């Protein structure tokens, strides 16, 4: 993917307060070959207007679900994060351009991130795939703070979010399903050196 393509494509779409449910939710992801994934340690949430700054139950549930999962993978909240997390909920059907790529974990085992200095002959190309995401889509995007480029997108379509307590359950399950496609653990986690109070270091 060209790093900012997805954000530009979706910028004009409206947000929804809830989505209707289907049991055949489709979960996909794509990533930038410029993502420096093995060197990300900390995260923060996008601020401003929109759902990611929302204090409603929907926004709070999504933030908590994302925080819990990233903590499990060794990421720490910070005011000066390596990556920013943005999430959006889109209503109805939506045409979406994804990319045909191998699993991120597989790619990371044998590749190094590309940069402006990477010769064109050595760069990997992107194979676009047109998708139809149906009846409500939850999109998570990770943005590299240093480059200001989106480096990873995960999305689930056909997600059921009923009213009441079950809505929280469905949202948390959807976040977990999406982040199952982002199996990247921090060096601290892999080395067993993650602080016990890592989840409380938001003031760092």
ROGUVEX-791501 format. One record per residue (C-alpha): residue in one letter; x, y, z; chain. Coordinates in Angstrom, 2 decimals, always signed. Example, Ala and Ser with C-alpha at 12.3 -4.5 7.8 and 13.67 -1.06 7.14 Angstrom:
2
<site><type>a</type><xx>+12.30</xx><yy>-4.50</yy><zz>+7.80</zz><mol>A</mol></site>
<site><type>s</type><xx>+13.67</xx><yy>-1.06</yy><zz>+7.14</zz><mol>A</mol></site>
//
This chain:
204
<site><type>x</type><xx>+0.00</xx><yy>+0.00</yy><zz>+0.00</zz><mol>A</mol></site>
<site><type>x</type><xx>+1.10</xx><yy>+3.53</yy><zz>-0.48</zz><mol>A</mol></site>
<site><type>x</type><xx>+1.20</xx><yy>+4.52</yy><zz>+3.17</zz><mol>A</mol></site>
<site><type>x</type><xx>-1.46</xx><yy>+7.21</yy><zz>+3.19</zz><mol>A</mol></site>
<site><type>x</type><xx>-3.75</xx><yy>+5.75</yy><zz>+0.54</zz><mol>A</mol></site>
<site><type>x</type><xx>-6.31</xx><yy>+4.20</yy><zz>+2.87</zz><mol>A</mol></site>
<site><type>x</type><xx>-6.66</xx><yy>+7.30</yy><zz>+5.01</zz><mol>A</mol></site>
<site><type>x</type><xx>-7.24</xx><yy>+9.46</yy><zz>+1.94</zz><mol>A</mol></site>
<site><type>x</type><xx>-9.79</xx><yy>+7.07</yy><zz>+0.47</zz><mol>A</mol></site>
<site><type>x</type><xx>-11.82</xx><yy>+6.93</yy><zz>+3.66</zz><mol>A</mol></site>
<site><type>x</type><xx>-11.52</xx><yy>+10.50</yy><zz>+4.89</zz><mol>A</mol></site>
<site><type>x</type><xx>-14.85</xx><yy>+11.60</yy><zz>+3.51</zz><mol>A</mol></site>
<site><type>x</type><xx>-16.96</xx><yy>+8.72</yy><zz>+4.79</zz><mol>A</mol></site>
<site><type>x</type><xx>-19.36</xx><yy>+9.29</yy><zz>+7.69</zz><mol>A</mol></site>
<site><type>x</type><xx>-19.01</xx><yy>+7.66</yy><zz>+11.09</zz><mol>A</mol></site>
<site><type>x</type><xx>-21.72</xx><yy>+5.59</yy><zz>+12.70</zz><mol>A</mol></site>
<site><type>x</type><xx>-22.70</xx><yy>+5.21</yy><zz>+16.33</zz><mol>A</mol></site>
<site><type>x</type><xx>-23.39</xx><yy>+1.51</yy><zz>+15.91</zz><mol>A</mol></site>
<site><type>x</type><xx>-23.25</xx><yy>-1.24</yy><zz>+13.34</zz><mol>A</mol></site>
<site><type>x</type><xx>-25.65</xx><yy>-4.06</yy><zz>+12.71</zz><mol>A</mol></site>
<site><type>x</type><xx>-24.52</xx><yy>-7.63</yy><zz>+13.20</zz><mol>A</mol></site>
<site><type>x</type><xx>-23.59</xx><yy>-10.52</yy><zz>+11.00</zz><mol>A</mol></site>
<site><type>x</type><xx>-21.90</xx><yy>-13.76</yy><zz>+11.94</zz><mol>A</mol></site>
<site><type>x</type><xx>-19.78</xx><yy>-13.92</yy><zz>+8.77</zz><mol>A</mol></site>
<site><type>x</type><xx>-17.56</xx><yy>-10.92</yy><zz>+9.55</zz><mol>A</mol></site>
<site><type>x</type><xx>-14.67</xx><yy>-10.58</yy><zz>+7.11</zz><mol>A</mol></site>
<site><type>x</type><xx>-11.31</xx><yy>-9.70</yy><zz>+8.67</zz><mol>A</mol></site>
<site><type>x</type><xx>-8.41</xx><yy>-8.47</yy><zz>+6.54</zz><mol>A</mol></site>
<site><type>x</type><xx>-5.25</xx><yy>-6.38</yy><zz>+6.89</zz><mol>A</mol></site>
<site><type>x</type><xx>-2.53</xx><yy>-4.76</yy><zz>+4.83</zz><mol>A</mol></site>
<site><type>x</type><xx>+0.73</xx><yy>-3.03</yy><zz>+5.60</zz><mol>A</mol></site>
<site><type>x</type><xx>+3.38</xx><yy>-0.70</yy><zz>+4.25</zz><mol>A</mol></site>
<site><type>x</type><xx>+6.79</xx><yy>-2.07</yy><zz>+3.30</zz><mol>A</mol></site>
<site><type>x</type><xx>+8.18</xx><yy>+1.06</yy><zz>+4.94</zz><mol>A</mol></site>
<site><type>x</type><xx>+6.83</xx><yy>+0.09</yy><zz>+8.35</zz><mol>A</mol></site>
<site><type>x</type><xx>+9.61</xx><yy>-0.21</yy><zz>+10.93</zz><mol>A</mol></site>
<site><type>x</type><xx>+7.53</xx><yy>-2.72</yy><zz>+12.89</zz><mol>A</mol></site>
<site><type>x</type><xx>+10.28</xx><yy>-4.33</yy><zz>+14.94</zz><mol>A</mol></site>
<site><type>x</type><xx>+11.29</xx><yy>-0.97</yy><zz>+16.39</zz><mol>A</mol></site>
<site><type>x</type><xx>+7.91</xx><yy>+0.20</yy><zz>+17.65</zz><mol>A</mol></site>
<site><type>x</type><xx>+7.61</xx><yy>+0.06</yy><zz>+21.43</zz><mol>A</mol></site>
<site><type>x</type><xx>+5.00</xx><yy>+2.63</yy><zz>+22.43</zz><mol>A</mol></site>
<site><type>x</type><xx>+1.63</xx><yy>+3.84</yy><zz>+21.20</zz><mol>A</mol></site>
<site><type>x</type><xx>-0.91</xx><yy>+6.60</yy><zz>+21.61</zz><mol>A</mol></site>
<site><type>x</type><xx>-4.35</xx><yy>+7.35</yy><zz>+20.22</zz><mol>A</mol></site>
<site><type>x</type><xx>-5.15</xx><yy>+9.94</yy><zz>+17.59</zz><mol>A</mol></site>
<site><type>x</type><xx>-6.70</xx><yy>+13.04</yy><zz>+19.09</zz><mol>A</mol></site>
<site><type>x</type><xx>-9.05</xx><yy>+15.64</yy><zz>+17.69</zz><mol>A</mol></site>
<site><type>x</type><xx>-12.58</xx><yy>+15.17</yy><zz>+16.42</zz><mol>A</mol></site>
<site><type>x</type><xx>-14.24</xx><yy>+11.93</yy><zz>+15.46</zz><mol>A</mol></site>
<site><type>x</type><xx>-14.76</xx><yy>+8.59</yy><zz>+17.12</zz><mol>A</mol></site>
<site><type>x</type><xx>-11.19</xx><yy>+8.18</yy><zz>+18.36</zz><mol>A</mol></site>
<site><type>x</type><xx>-11.68</xx><yy>+11.29</yy><zz>+20.52</zz><mol>A</mol></site>
<site><type>x</type><xx>-15.19</xx><yy>+10.25</yy><zz>+21.49</zz><mol>A</mol></site>
<site><type>x</type><xx>-16.01</xx><yy>+9.78</yy><zz>+25.17</zz><mol>A</mol></site>
<site><type>x</type><xx>-19.12</xx><yy>+7.71</yy><zz>+24.46</zz><mol>A</mol></site>
<site><type>x</type><xx>-19.39</xx><yy>+4.07</yy><zz>+25.48</zz><mol>A</mol></site>
<site><type>x</type><xx>-18.56</xx><yy>+3.00</yy><zz>+21.92</zz><mol>A</mol></site>
<site><type>x</type><xx>-15.33</xx><yy>+4.98</yy><zz>+21.80</zz><mol>A</mol></site>
<site><type>x</type><xx>-14.32</xx><yy>+3.97</yy><zz>+25.31</zz><mol>A</mol></site>
<site><type>x</type><xx>-14.93</xx><yy>+0.28</yy><zz>+24.64</zz><mol>A</mol></site>
<site><type>x</type><xx>-12.80</xx><yy>+0.37</yy><zz>+21.50</zz><mol>A</mol></site>
<site><type>x</type><xx>-9.94</xx><yy>+2.19</yy><zz>+23.23</zz><mol>A</mol></site>
<site><type>x</type><xx>-9.94</xx><yy>-0.25</yy><zz>+26.14</zz><mol>A</mol></site>
<site><type>x</type><xx>-10.01</xx><yy>-3.28</yy><zz>+23.83</zz><mol>A</mol></site>
<site><type>x</type><xx>-7.10</xx><yy>-1.95</yy><zz>+21.78</zz><mol>A</mol></site>
<site><type>x</type><xx>-5.11</xx><yy>-1.05</yy><zz>+24.90</zz><mol>A</mol></site>
<site><type>x</type><xx>-5.58</xx><yy>-4.49</yy><zz>+26.41</zz><mol>A</mol></site>
<site><type>x</type><xx>-4.41</xx><yy>-6.25</yy><zz>+23.28</zz><mol>A</mol></site>
<site><type>x</type><xx>-1.39</xx><yy>-4.02</yy><zz>+22.67</zz><mol>A</mol></site>
<site><type>x</type><xx>-0.33</xx><yy>-4.48</yy><zz>+26.29</zz><mol>A</mol></site>
<site><type>x</type><xx>-0.36</xx><yy>-8.25</yy><zz>+25.79</zz><mol>A</mol></site>
<site><type>x</type><xx>+2.03</xx><yy>-7.76</yy><zz>+22.86</zz><mol>A</mol></site>
<site><type>x</type><xx>+4.39</xx><yy>-5.58</yy><zz>+24.91</zz><mol>A</mol></site>
<site><type>x</type><xx>+3.43</xx><yy>-2.09</yy><zz>+23.74</zz><mol>A</mol></site>
<site><type>x</type><xx>+3.32</xx><yy>+0.72</yy><zz>+26.28</zz><mol>A</mol></site>
<site><type>x</type><xx>+1.18</xx><yy>+3.87</yy><zz>+26.19</zz><mol>A</mol></site>
<site><type>x</type><xx>+3.19</xx><yy>+7.07</yy><zz>+25.92</zz><mol>A</mol></site>
<site><type>x</type><xx>+2.75</xx><yy>+10.79</yy><zz>+25.30</zz><mol>A</mol></site>
<site><type>x</type><xx>+5.61</xx><yy>+10.50</yy><zz>+22.80</zz><mol>A</mol></site>
<site><type>x</type><xx>+4.63</xx><yy>+7.28</yy><zz>+21.04</zz><mol>A</mol></site>
<site><type>x</type><xx>+6.24</xx><yy>+5.43</yy><zz>+18.17</zz><mol>A</mol></site>
<site><type>x</type><xx>+2.85</xx><yy>+4.74</yy><zz>+16.60</zz><mol>A</mol></site>
<site><type>x</type><xx>-0.52</xx><yy>+6.45</yy><zz>+16.73</zz><mol>A</mol></site>
<site><type>x</type><xx>-3.67</xx><yy>+4.33</yy><zz>+16.67</zz><mol>A</mol></site>
<site><type>x</type><xx>-6.75</xx><yy>+5.53</yy><zz>+14.84</zz><mol>A</mol></site>
<site><type>x</type><xx>-10.07</xx><yy>+3.68</yy><zz>+14.71</zz><mol>A</mol></site>
<site><type>x</type><xx>-13.26</xx><yy>+4.35</yy><zz>+12.79</zz><mol>A</mol></site>
<site><type>x</type><xx>-16.63</xx><yy>+2.74</yy><zz>+12.33</zz><mol>A</mol></site>
<site><type>x</type><xx>-18.30</xx><yy>+3.04</yy><zz>+8.93</zz><mol>A</mol></site>
<site><type>x</type><xx>-21.96</xx><yy>+2.23</yy><zz>+8.25</zz><mol>A</mol></site>
<site><type>x</type><xx>-23.39</xx><yy>+0.28</yy><zz>+5.35</zz><mol>A</mol></site>
<site><type>x</type><xx>-21.54</xx><yy>-1.25</yy><zz>+2.41</zz><mol>A</mol></site>
<site><type>x</type><xx>-18.24</xx><yy>+0.24</yy><zz>+1.32</zz><mol>A</mol></site>
<site><type>x</type><xx>-15.87</xx><yy>-0.30</yy><zz>-1.59</zz><mol>A</mol></site>
<site><type>x</type><xx>-12.34</xx><yy>-0.66</yy><zz>-0.29</zz><mol>A</mol></site>
<site><type>x</type><xx>-8.93</xx><yy>-1.11</yy><zz>-1.88</zz><mol>A</mol></site>
<site><type>x</type><xx>-6.77</xx><yy>-3.60</yy><zz>-0.05</zz><mol>A</mol></site>
<site><type>x</type><xx>-3.56</xx><yy>-5.32</yy><zz>-1.09</zz><mol>A</mol></site>
<site><type>x</type><xx>-2.61</xx><yy>-8.91</yy><zz>-1.80</zz><mol>A</mol></site>
<site><type>x</type><xx>+0.26</xx><yy>-9.57</yy><zz>+0.60</zz><mol>A</mol></site>
<site><type>x</type><xx>+1.74</xx><yy>-12.37</yy><zz>+2.63</zz><mol>A</mol></site>
<site><type>x</type><xx>+1.21</xx><yy>-12.36</yy><zz>+6.38</zz><mol>A</mol></site>
<site><type>x</type><xx>+3.04</xx><yy>-9.53</yy><zz>+8.11</zz><mol>A</mol></site>
<site><type>x</type><xx>+4.92</xx><yy>-11.90</yy><zz>+10.44</zz><mol>A</mol></site>
<site><type>x</type><xx>+6.18</xx><yy>-13.93</yy><zz>+7.50</zz><mol>A</mol></site>
<site><type>x</type><xx>+7.34</xx><yy>-10.83</yy><zz>+5.64</zz><mol>A</mol></site>
<site><type>x</type><xx>+9.19</xx><yy>-9.54</yy><zz>+8.71</zz><mol>A</mol></site>
<site><type>x</type><xx>+11.26</xx><yy>-12.70</yy><zz>+9.03</zz><mol>A</mol></site>
<site><type>x</type><xx>+13.10</xx><yy>-12.08</yy><zz>+5.77</zz><mol>A</mol></site>
<site><type>x</type><xx>+12.79</xx><yy>-8.41</yy><zz>+4.91</zz><mol>A</mol></site>
<site><type>x</type><xx>+13.95</xx><yy>-5.02</yy><zz>+6.12</zz><mol>A</mol></site>
<site><type>x</type><xx>+11.80</xx><yy>-1.90</yy><zz>+5.84</zz><mol>A</mol></site>
<site><type>x</type><xx>+12.10</xx><yy>+0.13</yy><zz>+2.68</zz><mol>A</mol></site>
<site><type>x</type><xx>+12.93</xx><yy>+3.83</yy><zz>+2.71</zz><mol>A</mol></site>
<site><type>x</type><xx>+13.42</xx><yy>+6.71</yy><zz>+0.30</zz><mol>A</mol></site>
<site><type>x</type><xx>+16.98</xx><yy>+5.46</yy><zz>-0.14</zz><mol>A</mol></site>
<site><type>x</type><xx>+15.89</xx><yy>+1.97</yy><zz>-1.27</zz><mol>A</mol></site>
<site><type>x</type><xx>+16.68</xx><yy>+1.59</yy><zz>-4.99</zz><mol>A</mol></site>
<site><type>x</type><xx>+13.55</xx><yy>+1.30</yy><zz>-7.11</zz><mol>A</mol></site>
<site><type>x</type><xx>+14.72</xx><yy>-2.05</yy><zz>-8.44</zz><mol>A</mol></site>
<site><type>x</type><xx>+14.80</xx><yy>-3.43</yy><zz>-4.90</zz><mol>A</mol></site>
<site><type>x</type><xx>+11.38</xx><yy>-2.18</yy><zz>-3.81</zz><mol>A</mol></site>
<site><type>x</type><xx>+8.45</xx><yy>-4.52</yy><zz>-3.49</zz><mol>A</mol></site>
<site><type>x</type><xx>+5.38</xx><yy>-3.69</yy><zz>-5.48</zz><mol>A</mol></site>
<site><type>x</type><xx>+1.82</xx><yy>-3.59</yy><zz>-4.19</zz><mol>A</mol></site>
<site><type>x</type><xx>-0.92</xx><yy>-5.68</yy><zz>-5.77</zz><mol>A</mol></site>
<site><type>x</type><xx>-4.24</xx><yy>-3.87</yy><zz>-5.24</zz><mol>A</mol></site>
<site><type>x</type><xx>-7.37</xx><yy>-5.90</yy><zz>-4.52</zz><mol>A</mol></site>
<site><type>x</type><xx>-10.82</xx><yy>-4.34</yy><zz>-4.68</zz><mol>A</mol></site>
<site><type>x</type><xx>-13.06</xx><yy>-5.45</yy><zz>-1.83</zz><mol>A</mol></site>
<site><type>x</type><xx>-16.69</xx><yy>-4.90</yy><zz>-0.95</zz><mol>A</mol></site>
<site><type>x</type><xx>-17.00</xx><yy>-4.50</yy><zz>+2.80</zz><mol>A</mol></site>
<site><type>x</type><xx>-20.60</xx><yy>-5.07</yy><zz>+3.82</zz><mol>A</mol></site>
<site><type>x</type><xx>-22.99</xx><yy>-3.73</yy><zz>+6.43</zz><mol>A</mol></site>
<site><type>x</type><xx>-20.63</xx><yy>-1.94</yy><zz>+8.75</zz><mol>A</mol></site>
<site><type>x</type><xx>-16.83</xx><yy>-1.85</yy><zz>+8.96</zz><mol>A</mol></site>
<site><type>x</type><xx>-14.47</xx><yy>-1.34</yy><zz>+11.88</zz><mol>A</mol></site>
<site><type>x</type><xx>-11.09</xx><yy>-0.02</yy><zz>+10.71</zz><mol>A</mol></site>
<site><type>x</type><xx>-7.92</xx><yy>+0.19</yy><zz>+12.80</zz><mol>A</mol></site>
<site><type>x</type><xx>-4.93</xx><yy>+2.12</yy><zz>+11.46</zz><mol>A</mol></site>
<site><type>x</type><xx>-1.39</xx><yy>+2.40</yy><zz>+12.86</zz><mol>A</mol></site>
<site><type>x</type><xx>+0.56</xx><yy>+5.52</yy><zz>+11.91</zz><mol>A</mol></site>
<site><type>x</type><xx>+4.34</xx><yy>+5.85</yy><zz>+12.22</zz><mol>A</mol></site>
<site><type>x</type><xx>+4.84</xx><yy>+9.10</yy><zz>+14.15</zz><mol>A</mol></site>
<site><type>x</type><xx>+8.28</xx><yy>+9.84</yy><zz>+12.65</zz><mol>A</mol></site>
<site><type>x</type><xx>+7.17</xx><yy>+9.52</yy><zz>+9.03</zz><mol>A</mol></site>
<site><type>x</type><xx>+3.49</xx><yy>+10.42</yy><zz>+9.52</zz><mol>A</mol></site>
<site><type>x</type><xx>+2.61</xx><yy>+7.49</yy><zz>+7.25</zz><mol>A</mol></site>
<site><type>x</type><xx>-0.02</xx><yy>+4.85</yy><zz>+7.82</zz><mol>A</mol></site>
<site><type>x</type><xx>+1.90</xx><yy>+1.57</yy><zz>+8.10</zz><mol>A</mol></site>
<site><type>x</type><xx>-0.81</xx><yy>-0.95</yy><zz>+8.96</zz><mol>A</mol></site>
<site><type>x</type><xx>-4.56</xx><yy>-1.31</yy><zz>+8.48</zz><mol>A</mol></site>
<site><type>x</type><xx>-6.80</xx><yy>-3.99</yy><zz>+9.94</zz><mol>A</mol></site>
<site><type>x</type><xx>-10.50</xx><yy>-4.11</yy><zz>+9.23</zz><mol>A</mol></site>
<site><type>x</type><xx>-13.56</xx><yy>-6.22</yy><zz>+9.90</zz><mol>A</mol></site>
<site><type>x</type><xx>-16.78</xx><yy>-5.96</yy><zz>+7.91</zz><mol>A</mol></site>
<site><type>x</type><xx>-20.24</xx><yy>-7.29</yy><zz>+8.59</zz><mol>A</mol></site>
<site><type>x</type><xx>-19.69</xx><yy>-6.70</yy><zz>+12.31</zz><mol>A</mol></site>
<site><type>x</type><xx>-22.74</xx><yy>-6.99</yy><zz>+14.56</zz><mol>A</mol></site>
<site><type>x</type><xx>-22.95</xx><yy>-4.39</yy><zz>+17.32</zz><mol>A</mol></site>
<site><type>x</type><xx>-26.32</xx><yy>-4.68</yy><zz>+19.06</zz><mol>A</mol></site>
<site><type>x</type><xx>-27.54</xx><yy>-2.23</yy><zz>+21.67</zz><mol>A</mol></site>
<site><type>x</type><xx>-26.75</xx><yy>-2.92</yy><zz>+25.31</zz><mol>A</mol></site>
<site><type>x</type><xx>-23.98</xx><yy>-4.96</yy><zz>+26.99</zz><mol>A</mol></site>
<site><type>x</type><xx>-23.67</xx><yy>-7.38</yy><zz>+24.06</zz><mol>A</mol></site>
<site><type>x</type><xx>-22.49</xx><yy>-4.48</yy><zz>+21.93</zz><mol>A</mol></site>
<site><type>x</type><xx>-19.37</xx><yy>-4.19</yy><zz>+24.10</zz><mol>A</mol></site>
<site><type>x</type><xx>-18.76</xx><yy>-7.91</yy><zz>+23.79</zz><mol>A</mol></site>
<site><type>x</type><xx>-18.99</xx><yy>-7.78</yy><zz>+19.99</zz><mol>A</mol></site>
<site><type>x</type><xx>-16.70</xx><yy>-4.76</yy><zz>+19.71</zz><mol>A</mol></site>
<site><type>x</type><xx>-14.04</xx><yy>-6.34</yy><zz>+21.91</zz><mol>A</mol></site>
<site><type>x</type><xx>-14.25</xx><yy>-9.56</yy><zz>+19.94</zz><mol>A</mol></site>
<site><type>x</type><xx>-13.92</xx><yy>-7.64</yy><zz>+16.67</zz><mol>A</mol></site>
<site><type>x</type><xx>-10.84</xx><yy>-5.78</yy><zz>+17.91</zz><mol>A</mol></site>
<site><type>x</type><xx>-9.28</xx><yy>-9.06</yy><zz>+18.99</zz><mol>A</mol></site>
<site><type>x</type><xx>-9.98</xx><yy>-10.64</yy><zz>+15.59</zz><mol>A</mol></site>
<site><type>x</type><xx>-8.44</xx><yy>-7.68</yy><zz>+13.76</zz><mol>A</mol></site>
<site><type>x</type><xx>-5.33</xx><yy>-7.53</yy><zz>+15.93</zz><mol>A</mol></site>
<site><type>x</type><xx>-4.85</xx><yy>-11.29</yy><zz>+15.54</zz><mol>A</mol></site>
<site><type>x</type><xx>-3.53</xx><yy>-10.22</yy><zz>+12.14</zz><mol>A</mol></site>
<site><type>x</type><xx>-0.92</xx><yy>-7.96</yy><zz>+13.76</zz><mol>A</mol></site>
<site><type>x</type><xx>+1.29</xx><yy>-10.54</yy><zz>+15.45</zz><mol>A</mol></site>
<site><type>x</type><xx>+4.23</xx><yy>-8.29</yy><zz>+16.17</zz><mol>A</mol></site>
<site><type>x</type><xx>+5.66</xx><yy>-8.33</yy><zz>+19.68</zz><mol>A</mol></site>
<site><type>x</type><xx>+8.06</xx><yy>-5.74</yy><zz>+21.06</zz><mol>A</mol></site>
<site><type>x</type><xx>+11.68</xx><yy>-6.55</yy><zz>+21.80</zz><mol>A</mol></site>
<site><type>x</type><xx>+11.02</xx><yy>-6.05</yy><zz>+25.52</zz><mol>A</mol></site>
<site><type>x</type><xx>+8.26</xx><yy>-8.64</yy><zz>+25.43</zz><mol>A</mol></site>
<site><type>x</type><xx>+10.36</xx><yy>-11.13</yy><zz>+23.44</zz><mol>A</mol></site>
<site><type>x</type><xx>+13.30</xx><yy>-10.70</yy><zz>+25.86</zz><mol>A</mol></site>
<site><type>x</type><xx>+11.13</xx><yy>-10.92</yy><zz>+28.96</zz><mol>A</mol></site>
<site><type>x</type><xx>+12.15</xx><yy>-7.42</yy><zz>+30.09</zz><mol>A</mol></site>
<site><type>x</type><xx>+8.75</xx><yy>-5.72</yy><zz>+29.93</zz><mol>A</mol></site>
<site><type>x</type><xx>+8.14</xx><yy>-3.78</yy><zz>+33.19</zz><mol>A</mol></site>
<site><type>x</type><xx>+5.37</xx><yy>-5.08</yy><zz>+35.41</zz><mol>A</mol></site>
<site><type>x</type><xx>+3.67</xx><yy>-1.68</yy><zz>+35.38</zz><mol>A</mol></site>
<site><type>x</type><xx>+3.97</xx><yy>-1.22</yy><zz>+31.61</zz><mol>A</mol></site>
<site><type>x</type><xx>+0.28</xx><yy>-0.56</yy><zz>+31.29</zz><mol>A</mol></site>
<site><type>x</type><xx>+0.50</xx><yy>+2.42</yy><zz>+33.63</zz><mol>A</mol></site>
<site><type>x</type><xx>+3.33</xx><yy>+4.32</yy><zz>+31.92</zz><mol>A</mol></site>
<site><type>x</type><xx>+1.13</xx><yy>+6.71</yy><zz>+29.95</zz><mol>A</mol></site>
<site><type>x</type><xx>+2.98</xx><yy>+9.71</yy><zz>+31.30</zz><mol>A</mol></site>
<site><type>x</type><xx>+6.27</xx><yy>+8.65</yy><zz>+29.77</zz><mol>A</mol></site>
//
